[in-house]
Amino acid sequence: MSTSDAVTTDRAGTREHSTVSSLLRLWPYVRPVRARLFGAAVVAVVASCTGLVIPLVLKWMVDGPVTDHDPAGVWLGALYLLLLGIAEAVLFGLRRWLVARPLAGVEADMRADLYRHLQRLPVAFHDRWASGQLLSRGTTDLMLLRQFLAFPLTFLLVNGVTILVGVLIMLDQEWTLGLVLLAPALPVMIVCWIFERRYSLVARRAQDQVGDLTTVVEESVLGIRIIKGFGRHRSQARAFRELSRTLRGTELAKARLLASIWAVIVTLPELAIGAALILGTTQVADDRLSAGTLVAFLSTALALRWPVDSIGFLLAMSQEAATATERYFEVMDAEAESSKPPKSSACSEDSAYSEDSEDSEDSESAERSATATAVATGRDAAPGTASDAASDAASGTAPDAGEDPEALAGADPAPGDGGLRFHGVRFRYPDAPADSPPVLDRVDLHIRSGESMALVGATGTGKTTLTALVPRLHEVTSGRITLDGEDITAMPREELRTRVAVAFEEPTLFSASVGENVLMGAEDTAGEADLERALAVAQADFAHALPQGTSTQVGEQGLSLSGGQRQRLALARAVVGRPRFLVLDDPLSALDVHTEAAVEAALRRVLAETTALIVAHRPSTVLLADRVALLSGGRITAVGTHHELLRTNAEYAHLMSGDEETER
């Protein structure tokens, strides 16, 4: 699914939620700081109502000391006004102090939960989602949520209470003038309702477009060598400009909507105040109303201008926060890889899993996620969430129609099932059409304990996919994979991935030191000696010649190193933890002939101590293995030694002849 498709899907499901129901999903994060937020709201209400006392003091001054020409009374009234102004300012300052620290903590918790959840989402999810869309949810959207909790959430309540109290005061002063000011209330409410419906759609579109723009920037930075190498900077600039113009148009649409509601919200109350002024002046001239009462009434009306005028942008910020909440939970609702094995009758009591205790942060994150789900109403299936059929397939309980039970090898493992074994494994990508052929179809393969096996096949036959099934980066559609006779779905993923180490064809390094990148493949107990051994096996001694040795920062994606250097560090990362099972996806493809020979010599010693599956394209890599398996048409069609298959299998001989290398 493309980014635009994902965005369209997201937007299609968004409007089924109301603003309130979307924002209520924030409650699990707000609950721990609810006392301070409630206290801040109370303080803000008191501060706002304190401002409404000022018109009453003015009424007393005009009808009292001013009318009676009493200078002392005027100075006393001025002192009252000064004290009220200071009290209002202090209370609003206290409100800001109350919300600043806890809301920064709420934003940090949400960002940490999002990052933690992203690490647990299956590879299929990340294959479908653009990184820029995920990045914008963890930055721009969370900033909008913090701003909403800090300001609109409080002031929607505060301004509502202030308007209610102010209207009651004005009605008490002179009910006829109060009714004049209430006349615009119904038109304003209708305009606000229309504005809310229209602005929410535009706000969502703008936030999705920010994600698209972020994706383009990120891809341009990571692919700068390609852009420069092919002279594509102008076309990339044009693409960026087009997206920027689209976003600019959406932002202008938002501004037009906001301007329209402000025009109504500001104009109608101003006209009502003007009408009340004329009517009140007439009543004062007829001695039906005191001058002080008119001053107090108009001062109260003017004090309510800010609460009324702010309705427009408070609603706008609330709509943006609601769409940001929806975008955030679209990711959080995606089904993560469970750290616990599925409950299955295939698991014996002896091998039943005993739940490990989660650390406190993970437990809190899970609790918040569960509570948010319970709070949500009419929750949509988030993009990237596996379908029911795919979920069943992930647990191995829903074989494809027409599956041969005997081919599934579903019986308890036999004593000779040690090592790595594929039992009738079938795999189809979750988002593939239902009538499409599976990538892998009834794969049966046994790699004996301590044996290394090369996996050979033409491009696109599913070799990399097969290797990804071992550490459960993808889940088999049907069939089973066992390690030493134990189904991999019957063990926690953490345990599985400590047993199995992988090195991918495209090596990925992180913005960390050489040593940190390599030791990422081992448990925390690995030390300097393990690092040196792994570097020696991978012939990565170049690391010692770097400016700070193994402490040298390699930069984002390791692009400061050559392709061969990155691949050797990735290989060192795979072997540093002395894994029981090793899965290598064409680990020597970027090496020159001499380095390849040196790595192979060192790697043979490692392979003698482990069970390994090696994707190979060249005869030199194949010769590392004890046996070779040929993958063709999604199935294992031949297994034997390299020399046996050269003599007996024409397809294998063709692949090893060099023609396949030319095709690749």
C-alpha positions in Angstrom: 0.0 0.0 0.0 1.4 3.4 -0.9 1.6 6.3 1.4 -1.2 8.1 -0.3 -3.3 4.9 -0.1 -2.6 4.7 3.6 -3.5 8.3 4.1 -6.7 7.9 2.2 -7.6 4.9 4.3 -6.9 6.8 7.4 -9.0 9.8 6.4 -11.9 7.6 5.3 -12.2 6.1 8.8 -11.6 9.3 10.7 -15.0 11.0 10.6 -16.8 8.2 12.3 -15.4 9.6 15.6 -16.7 12.8 17.1 -14.3 15.3 18.5 -15.2 14.5 22.1 -14.9 10.7 21.7 -11.5 11.2 20.0 -10.2 13.4 22.7 -11.5 11.1 25.5 -8.9 8.6 24.4 -6.3 10.9 26.0 -7.7 10.2 29.4 -5.4 7.4 30.4 -2.4 9.8 29.9 -4.2 12.7 31.6 -5.4 10.7 34.5 -2.2 10.7 36.5 -2.0 14.6 36.4 -5.7 15.2 36.6 -5.4 16.8 40.1 -3.1 19.5 38.8 -5.1 20.1 35.6 -8.3 20.4 37.7 -6.5 22.7 40.1 -5.3 24.8 37.2 -8.8 25.0 35.7 -10.2 26.1 39.1 -7.5 28.8 39.4 -8.2 30.0 35.9 -12.0 30.2 36.6 -11.3 32.2 39.8 -8.9 34.5 37.9 -11.4 35.1 35.1 -14.3 35.7 37.5 -12.0 38.1 39.4 -11.9 40.2 36.3 -15.7 40.4 36.3 -15.6 42.0 39.7 -13.9 45.0 38.2 -17.1 46.3 36.5 -18.9 46.1 39.8 -16.2 48.2 41.4 -16.6 50.7 38.6 -20.3 50.9 39.2 -19.7 51.6 42.9 -17.2 54.4 42.0 -19.4 56.1 39.4 -22.6 56.0 41.4 -20.7 56.7 44.7 -17.5 58.7 44.9 -17.6 60.2 41.4 -21.2 61.3 41.8 -20.6 62.6 45.3 -17.3 64.3 44.3 -15.4 62.2 46.9 -11.6 62.1 45.9 -10.8 59.7 48.8 -13.4 57.3 47.6 -12.0 57.5 44.0 -8.5 56.6 45.3 -9.9 53.8 47.3 -11.7 52.4 44.3 -8.5 52.7 42.3 -6.7 50.7 45.0 -9.4 48.0 44.7 -9.0 47.9 40.9 -5.2 47.6 41.3 -5.5 44.7 43.8 -8.0 42.9 41.6 -5.7 43.3 38.5 -2.7 41.9 40.5 -4.7 39.0 41.8 -5.9 38.2 38.3 -2.3 38.2 36.9 -1.0 36.1 39.8 -3.7 33.5 39.4 -3.1 33.2 35.7 0.6 32.8 36.3 -0.2 30.1 38.9 -2.3 28.3 36.3 0.5 28.2 33.8 2.9 26.9 36.5 0.5 24.1 37.5 0.2 22.8 33.9 3.7 23.2 32.5 5.5 20.3 34.1 2.8 17.7 34.1 1.8 18.3 30.5 5.5 18.0 29.4 5.4 14.7 31.2 2.2 13.6 29.4 3.8 14.4 26.0 7.0 12.5 26.9 4.9 9.5 28.0 2.9 9.4 24.8 6.1 9.8 22.7 7.8 7.0 24.7 4.7 4.7 24.3 4.6 5.4 20.6 8.3 4.6 20.1 8.0 1.5 22.2 4.9 0.3 20.2 6.7 1.0 16.9 9.4 -1.4 18.0 6.9 -4.1 18.6 4.9 -3.7 15.5 5.5 -6.4 12.8 7.7 -5.8 9.8 4.6 -5.9 7.6 3.3 -2.8 9.3 6.5 -0.8 8.6 6.5 -2.1 5.0 3.1 -0.4 4.5 3.7 2.9 6.4 5.9 5.7 5.2 8.4 6.7 7.9 7.5 10.4 7.5 3.9 9.7 8.5 5.1 7.9 11.7 7.6 10.7 12.4 5.0 13.4 12.1 2.8 11.5 14.6 5.6 11.4 17.1 6.5 15.1 16.8 3.9 17.5 15.3 0.8 15.7 16.4 2.1 15.3 20.0 3.0 19.0 20.1 -0.6 19.8 19.1 -1.9 17.5 21.9 0.2 19.2 24.5 -0.9 22.6 23.4 -4.5 21.5 23.5 -4.2 20.1 27.1 -2.4 23.3 28.2 -4.7 25.9 26.7 -7.9 25.0 24.9 -9.0 22.2 27.3 -8.8 24.6 30.2 -10.1 27.7 28.5 -13.1 26.1 26.9 -14.3 25.4 30.5 -13.0 28.7 31.8 -14.5 30.9 29.1 -17.8 29.0 29.3 -18.1 29.7 33.0 -16.9 33.3 32.5 -19.6 33.9 29.8 -22.3 32.3 32.0 -21.3 34.4 35.1 -21.0 37.5 33.0 -24.4 37.1 31.4 -26.0 36.6 34.8 -24.3 39.7 36.1 -25.6 41.7 33.1 -29.1 40.4 33.4 -29.0 41.3 37.1 -27.9 44.8 36.2 -30.5 45.4 33.5 -32.4 42.5 32.0 -33.5 44.3 28.9 -29.9 45.2 27.9 -28.9 41.6 28.7 -31.5 40.2 26.3 -30.1 42.5 23.6 -26.6 41.0 24.1 -28.0 37.4 24.1 -29.6 37.9 20.7 -26.5 36.7 18.7 -26.1 33.5 20.8 -28.1 31.2 18.5 -26.5 32.4 15.2 -23.0 32.0 16.8 -23.8 28.5 17.9 -25.0 27.5 14.4 -21.8 29.0 12.9 -19.6 27.1 15.4 -21.3 23.8 14.5 -20.8 24.3 10.8 -17.2 25.4 11.4 -16.4 22.3 13.5 -17.6 19.9 10.8 -15.7 21.7 8.0 -12.5 22.5 9.9 -12.0 18.9 11.1 -11.7 17.6 7.6 -9.3 20.3 6.5 -7.2 19.9 9.7 -6.9 16.2 9.1 -5.8 16.8 5.5 -3.1 19.2 6.5 -1.7 16.9 9.1 -1.5 14.0 6.6 0.2 16.3 4.1 2.7 17.3 6.8 3.5 13.6 7.1 3.9 13.3 3.3 6.2 16.3 3.2 8.3 14.8 6.1 8.6 11.6 4.1 10.0 13.4 1.1 12.5 15.3 3.2 13.7 12.2 5.0 14.0 10.2 1.8 15.9 13.0 0.1 18.4 13.3 3.0 19.0 9.5 3.1 19.1 9.2 -0.7 21.3 12.3 -1.3 24.0 10.2 -3.0 21.5 8.9 -5.5 20.0 12.3 -6.1 23.4 13.9 -6.7 24.7 10.9 -8.6 21.9 11.0 -11.1 21.5 14.8 -11.1 17.9 14.5 -9.9 18.0 17.5 -7.5 15.8 19.6 -9.7 13.1 16.9 -10.0 13.2 16.3 -6.2 13.0 20.0 -5.6 9.9 20.2 -7.9 8.3 17.3 -6.1 9.0 19.0 -2.8 7.6 22.3 -4.1 4.4 20.6 -5.3 3.8 19.1 -1.9 4.6 22.4 -0.2 2.2 24.2 -2.4 -0.5 21.6 -1.7 0.1 22.0 2.1 0.1 25.8 1.7 -3.3 25.6 0.0 -4.7 23.5 2.8 -3.3 25.8 5.4 -4.9 28.8 3.6 -8.2 26.9 3.6 -7.9 26.5 7.3 -7.1 30.2 7.6 -10.2 31.1 5.5 -12.4 29.0 7.7 -11.0 30.5 10.9 -11.4 34.0 9.4 -15.0 33.4 8.6 -15.9 32.2 12.0 -14.0 35.0 13.6 -15.9 37.5 11.4 -19.2 36.2 12.7 -18.1 35.8 16.3 -16.6 39.2 16.5 -19.1 41.1 14.4 -22.4 39.9 15.9 -21.5 40.6 19.6 -20.0 44.0 18.6 -23.3 44.9 17.0 -25.2 43.7 20.1 -22.9 45.8 22.3 -23.5 48.9 20.1 -27.3 48.3 20.3 -27.1 47.9 24.1 -25.0 51.1 24.3 -27.6 53.1 22.4 -30.5 51.6 24.4 -28.7 52.1 27.7 -27.8 55.7 27.0 -31.4 56.4 26.2 -32.5 54.8 29.5 -29.9 56.9 31.4 -31.1 60.0 29.7 -34.7 59.1 30.8 -33.4 58.4 34.4 -34.5 54.8 34.1 -30.9 53.6 34.6 -28.0 54.9 36.6 -24.8 55.9 34.8 -22.9 53.5 37.1 -25.1 50.6 36.1 -24.6 51.4 32.4 -20.8 51.6 32.9 -20.8 48.3 34.8 -23.0 46.7 32.2 -20.8 47.8 29.3 -17.6 47.0 31.1 -18.9 43.5 31.8 -19.8 43.1 28.1 -16.3 44.3 27.0 -14.8 41.9 29.5 -16.6 39.0 27.8 -15.3 40.0 24.4 -12.1 37.9 24.8 -14.0 34.7 26.0 -16.4 35.0 23.1 -13.8 36.0 20.4 -11.5 33.1 21.5 -14.2 30.5 20.7 -13.1 30.3 17.1 -9.4 29.4 17.6 -10.2 27.3 20.7 -12.5 25.2 18.5 -9.8 25.1 15.8 -7.1 23.9 18.2 -9.6 21.4 19.6 -10.3 20.0 16.1 -6.6 19.8 15.3 -6.0 18.0 18.6 -8.8 15.6 17.9 -7.4 14.7 14.5 -3.9 14.4 16.0 -5.3 12.0 18.6 -6.9 9.9 15.9 -3.6 9.8 14.0 -1.7 8.8 17.1 -4.1 6.0 18.0 -4.2 4.7 14.4 -0.6 3.6 15.1 -1.2 2.6 18.7 -4.2 0.5 17.7 -2.2 -1.6 15.3 -1.7 -5.0 16.6 1.8 -5.5 18.0 3.9 -8.6 18.1 3.1 -10.4 21.4 6.0 -11.1 23.7 4.1 -14.1 24.8 3.6 -17.3 22.8 0.0 -18.0 21.6 -1.9 -20.4 23.7 -2.1 -23.6 21.7 -2.9 -27.1 22.4 0.2 -28.0 20.5 2.2 -26.8 23.5 2.8 -29.5 26.1 2.5 -28.8 29.8 6.2 -29.3 30.1 7.0 -26.6 27.6 4.1 -24.3 28.7 5.2 -20.7 28.9 5.5 -19.0 32.2 4.9 -15.3 31.8 7.9 -13.1 32.4 7.2 -10.0 34.5 7.2 -6.8 32.4 9.2 -3.8 33.5 7.2 -1.0 35.0 7.3 1.3 31.9 6.0 -1.5 29.7 3.2 -2.3 32.1 2.1 1.3 32.4 2.2 1.6 28.6 0.0 -1.5 28.2 -2.4 -0.3 30.8 -2.8 3.1 29.1 -3.3 1.4 25.8 -6.0 -0.9 27.1 -7.7 2.0 28.9 -7.6 4.1 25.8 -9.2 1.3 23.8 -11.9 1.0 26.4 -12.6 4.7 26.4 -12.8 4.9 22.6 -16.2 4.4 21.0 -16.7 2.8 17.6 -13.0 2.1 17.2 -11.8 1.5 13.6 -9.4 -1.2 12.6 -6.1 0.7 12.3 -4.1 0.6 9.1 -1.5 -2.1 9.4 -3.6 -4.2 11.7 -3.6 -7.8 10.6 -6.9 -9.2 9.4 -8.6 -12.1 11.2 -7.4 -14.5 8.7 -3.9 -13.3 8.9 -4.0 -13.4 12.7 -5.2 -17.0 12.6 -2.5 -17.8 10.1 0.1 -16.1 12.3 -0.7 -18.6 15.1 -0.7 -21.5 12.7 -4.3 -22.3 13.2 -5.8 -21.4 9.8 -4.2 -23.4 7.1 -5.0 -22.6 3.5 -8.0 -24.3 1.9 -7.0 -27.7 0.6 -4.0 -28.1 2.9 -2.8 -31.6 3.3 -2.6 -32.4 7.0 0.2 -34.7 6.5 2.3 -32.0 4.8 1.9 -29.8 7.8 3.8 -32.3 9.9 1.6 -31.3 12.8 2.5 -34.3 14.9 4.8 -34.0 17.9 8.4 -33.7 16.9 10.3 -36.8 16.6 13.6 -37.4 18.4 15.6 -36.7 15.3 14.0 -33.2 14.8 16.9 -31.4 16.3 18.3 -28.3 14.6 16.2 -26.0 12.4 13.2 -27.6 10.6 10.5 -26.3 8.3 7.3 -28.4 8.4 5.1 -27.8 5.3 5.6 -24.1 5.6 3.4 -21.9 3.4 3.6 -18.1 3.3 1.6 -15.3 1.6 2.0 -11.7 2.5 -1.0 -10.4 4.5 -1.8 -7.6 2.0 -1.5 -9.9 -1.0 -4.7 -10.6 -3.0 -6.5 -13.7 -1.7 -6.3 -15.4 -5.1 -2.5 -14.8 -5.6 -0.2 -17.8 -5.3 1.8 -18.0 -2.0 5.4 -16.9 -2.0 6.4 -20.2 -0.3 4.3 -23.3 -0.8 4.7 -26.4 1.5 8.4 -25.9 2.2 9.9 -29.0 4.0 13.5 -28.6 5.0 15.6 -30.0 7.8 18.9 -28.4 8.8 20.5 -30.8 11.3 22.0 -29.6 14.6 25.5 -28.3 14.0 25.0 -28.3 10.2 25.2 -25.4 7.8 23.0 -25.3 4.8 23.1 -23.0 1.8 19.8 -21.8 0.3 20.1 -21.2 -3.5 17.4 -20.1 -5.9 16.7 -17.6 -8.7 15.9 -14.0 -7.9 12.4 -13.6 -6.5 11.9 -17.2 -5.4 11.5 -16.2 -1.8 14.9 -16.9 -0.2 14.9 -13.8 1.9 11.3 -14.3 2.9 12.1 -17.8 4.1 15.0 -16.5 6.2 12.7 -13.8 7.7 10.3 -16.5 8.9 12.9 -18.0 11.3 13.1 -15.0 13.7 9.4 -14.4 13.1 9.8 -11.1 11.3 6.9 -12.5 9.3 4.5 -15.2 10.5 3.9 -18.4 8.5 0.6 -18.6 6.8 0.5 -22.3 7.6 2.9 -25.0 8.7 5.5 -24.9 11.4 9.1 -24.0 12.0 10.9 -25.7 14.9 14.2 -25.2 16.7 15.5 -28.3 18.3 12.0 -29.7 18.0 10.3 -26.8 19.7 7.8 -24.8 17.7 9.0 -21.2 17.4 5.5 -19.9 18.0 5.6 -21.7 21.4 8.4 -19.5 22.7 8.5 -15.7 23.5 9.9 -13.7 20.7 12.6 -12.3 23.0 13.9 -15.8 23.7 13.6 -16.8 20.0 15.7 -13.9 18.9 18.4 -14.6 21.5 18.7 -18.1 20.0 18.7 -16.9 16.3 21.1 -14.3 14.9 20.6 -12.7 11.5 22.6 -10.8 9.0 20.7 -9.2 6.1 21.8 -8.6 2.6 21.3 -4.9 3.0 23.2 -4.1 6.2 21.7 -1.4 8.5 23.9 0.5 10.9 22.7 3.1 13.5 24.0 6.5 14.5 26.3 5.0 17.2 29.8 3.8 17.6 31.2 0.8 15.7 31.4 -1.1 19.0 27.8 -0.3 19.9 26.6 -1.4 16.5 28.3 -4.7 16.7 27.4 -5.5 20.4 23.8 -4.8 19.5 23.8 -8.5 18.4 24.7 -9.8 21.8 23.2 -9.8 25.3 24.4 -7.2 27.8 27.0 -9.6 29.1 29.1 -9.3 25.9 32.4 -7.5 26.4 35.5 -6.3 24.7 36.8 -9.8 24.0 33.5 -10.7 22.3 33.7 -7.6 20.2 37.3 -8.3 19.1 36.5 -11.9 18.2 33.5 -10.8 16.1 35.5 -8.2 14.3 38.2 -10.8 13.6 35.6 -13.3 12.2 34.1 -10.7 9.9 37.6 -9.4 8.9 36.5 -6.0 10.2 39.9 -5.0 11.5 39.5 -1.7 9.7 37.5 -0.5 12.7 40.7 -0.2 14.7 42.1 2.2 12.1 39.2 4.6 12.4 39.9 7.9 14.2 38.6 6.7 17.5 38.8 3.0 16.9 35.7 1.1 17.8 34.4 4.2 19.5 34.1 6.0 16.2 30.6 7.2 15.4 29.6 5.7 12.0 26.9 8.2 11.2 23.3 7.7 10.1 22.8 4.4 8.2 26.6 4.0 8.4 26.9 5.9 5.2 30.4 7.1 6.2 31.6 3.6 5.6 31.9 1.6 2.4 29.3 -1.1 1.5 31.8 -3.8 2.2 32.7 -2.3 5.6 29.0 -2.0 6.5 28.4 -5.6 5.5 31.3 -6.9 7.6 30.1 -5.0 10.7 26.6 -6.5 10.1 28.2 -10.0 10.0 30.2 -9.2 13.1 27.0 -8.2 14.8 25.4 -11.6 13.8 28.2 -13.7 15.3 29.2 -11.7 18.4 26.7 -13.4 20.6 27.7 -16.9 19.6 24.2 -17.8 18.6 22.9 -21.4 18.5 21.2 -20.6 15.1 22.6 -18.3 12.5 20.7 -17.0 9.5 22.8 -15.2 6.9 21.2 -13.6 3.8 24.0 -13.4 1.2 26.4 -12.0 3.8 29.4 -11.6 1.5 27.9 -10.0 -1.6 29.6 -6.6 -1.2 33.1 -8.0 -0.5 36.0 -8.2 -2.9 37.5 -11.5 -3.7 40.4 -11.4 -1.3 38.4 -10.1 1.7 35.7 -12.7 0.9 38.2 -15.5 1.1 39.5 -14.2 4.4 36.0 -13.9 5.8 35.1 -17.4 4.6 38.1 -18.9 6.3 37.2 -17.3 9.6 33.5 -18.0 9.2 34.1 -21.7 8.8 35.2 -21.9 12.4 32.0 -20.1 13.5 29.8 -22.3 11.4 31.3 -25.4 13.0 29.8 -24.3 16.3 26.3 -23.4 15.2 23.4 -24.4 13.0 23.2 -22.1 10.0 21.0 -21.2 7.1 22.9 -19.2 4.4 21.3 -17.6 1.4 24.0 -17.9 -1.3 24.4 -16.7 -4.9 28.0 -17.6 -5.6 29.8 -20.9 -5.5 32.3 -19.6 -3.0 29.6 -18.9 -0.5 27.9 -22.2 -1.2 31.1 -24.1 -0.4 30.9 -22.8 3.2 27.8 -25.0 3.8 27.7 -28.8 4.4 24.6 -29.1 2.2 22.7 -27.1 -0.3 18.9 -26.6 -0.7 17.4 -25.4 -4.0 14.3 -23.2 -3.7 12.3 -23.1 -6.9 8.6 -22.1 -7.4 8.2 -21.5 -3.7 9.2 -25.1 -2.8 12.4 -26.9 -2.0 13.0 -29.0 -5.1 16.4 -30.5 -4.3 18.8 -31.0 -1.4 22.3 -32.3 -1.5 26.0 -31.3 -1.5 27.2 -28.7 -4.0 28.9 -31.3 -6.2 25.9 -33.7 -6.1 23.5 -31.0 -7.3 25.9 -29.8 -10.0 25.8 -33.4 -11.4 22.2 -34.2 -11.0 20.2 -30.9 -11.1 20.2 -28.8 -14.3 18.6 -25.8 -12.7 21.2 -25.7 -9.9 24.0 -26.1 -12.4 22.6 -23.2 -14.4 22.4 -21.0 -11.3 26.0 -21.8 -10.4 27.3 -21.3 -13.9 27.2 -17.5 -13.6 24.2 -16.8 -15.8 22.1 -16.0 -12.8 24.8 -13.6 -11.6 24.5 -11.8 -14.9 20.7 -11.6 -14.6 21.0 -10.2 -11.1 
